């Protein structure tokens, strides 16, 4: 039985922004580092992450 691959989506003010799992290797970063960078780059906005 094959398991579905999970991914982490970034939501900025409730709108889907980017797939963090796919964007991290493109930017030579880990998922955790990219999540921190997204939060730092968007002060004053509600940044949430959702695993799907």
C-alpha positions in Angstrom: 0.0 0.0 0.0 1.4 3.4 -1.0 1.1 6.4 1.3 0.2 9.8 0.1 3.0 12.3 0.3 2.2 15.2 2.7 3.1 18.8 2.1 3.1 22.0 4.1 1.3 25.0 2.7 1.9 28.6 3.8 -1.1 30.8 4.2 -0.7 34.6 4.3 -3.8 36.3 5.8 -5.9 33.2 5.0 -4.8 33.0 1.3 -2.7 30.1 0.1 0.7 31.4 -0.8 3.4 28.7 -1.4 4.1 25.0 -0.9 7.0 25.2 1.6 8.2 21.6 1.0 8.8 22.3 -2.7 10.1 25.8 -2.3 12.7 25.0 0.4 15.1 22.9 -1.8 14.7 25.5 -4.7 16.1 28.1 -2.3 18.8 25.8 -0.8 17.1 25.9 2.6 15.5 23.5 5.1 11.7 23.6 5.6 12.2 25.0 9.1 14.5 27.8 7.9 12.1 28.8 5.1 9.2 28.9 7.5 11.2 31.3 9.8 12.2 33.4 6.8 8.5 33.7 5.6 7.4 34.9 9.0 10.3 37.5 9.2 9.5 38.8 5.7 5.8 39.4 6.5 5.5 41.5 9.7 2.0 42.6 10.5 0.4 39.7 8.5 -1.1 36.5 9.8 1.2 33.7 8.6 0.0 30.1 9.2 1.2 26.7 8.0 -1.1 23.8 7.2 0.0 20.2 6.6 -2.1 18.5 3.9 
